[in-house]
């Protein structure tokens, strides 16, 4: 996924979708960071709730921080944090790379 650098500002979650890659990108201290936009419990698509600064799962109400850490969940066992995605900024574009296949 690639998007113009000027679209992503400090602290604001910017959703993206490219083929099978769904996620959120933001800047922290001027540097781009990205996390998966898919819940680690049942694979539901997350939404960002600006008022609480959380990524929320509409399927079972789990919530994650913008860095992907689990904040709350109703599951009887712990959920995995959201995968962090490789991101770089080149020539005015922010590029987010899809994770490789598990080995």
N, C-alpha and C positions, 0 to 999 in steps of 0.2 A: 504494500500500500504506500502511496506517496501523496502528500498534500502540500500545498504552499505553506511555507514557514509563517507567513503573516496571519494565517487563520488560527494558529494555536498560540494562545497567550498564557502568561504565567498563572498557574493555579486553576485554569478553566479546563474541565474535561471535554474533550472533543471526540464524539463517537465516530467510528469508521467501520466500513465493511468492504472487503475486497475479496471476491470469490468466497472461499470458505473461512477467511480470517475476519473475525469480529472482535473489536476491542475499543479501547479508549486511549487517547494520547493527550498529554498535557506538558506544560513546561514547569520545572522546578528550578528556581534560581537561574532561569534562562536556558536550561538544558532540557531537551525533550525526553520524556519517559512514556512507556506504554505498558498496558496490561490487557489481558484477555477480557473480552466482554461476555464470556460464557461461564455460568455458574459451575463450580466443581462438583456439585451434588448431583444434579439431574441434567445438566447441559442446557438449562434455560438461558435465554438471552437476558442480560442484565440491563438495567436502566440507571442513569445517574440522577440522584436526588440532590439538587443544588442546595436546598435549605439545610440539609444535614451533612453535606459533603460525603455522601456514601453511594456506593454502587449497590443496588437492591435487586434481589431476585423476586420476580412476581409469582413464581411457582410455589415457593415455600417460605418466603420472607427472610431469607438469609441476607446479611449485609456485609459489605467489604469496604475497606478503606480505599482511597484512590491509589495506594501502592499495592493493593491486592490482598492485604491481611484480613482474615476473618474477624469481624466485629461481633456478629451475633448469628445464631442459627438454631432452628428447632430440632435438628437431627439428633438421634441418640448417640451418634459417634461424631468425633471432630471432622470438620471439613478441611480439605486442603486449601491453601491460599490460592489466589488467582495466579496463573503463570505470568511472569514479567516477560515482555517481548523485546527483542533486540531492535533498537531504534537508532537512527543517525540523521544528521542534518547535513545536506550537501547542496551547494549552489541554490540556496533559497527554497529547498524542498525538504520535508521531513519524510523519511522512509522508515517503514515498519516492516520487519521481516517475519514471515511465517516460521513457526518452530519446525525443526527438522523431524523426521520420523524417529520414533523411539528405537533404540538399538537393543 
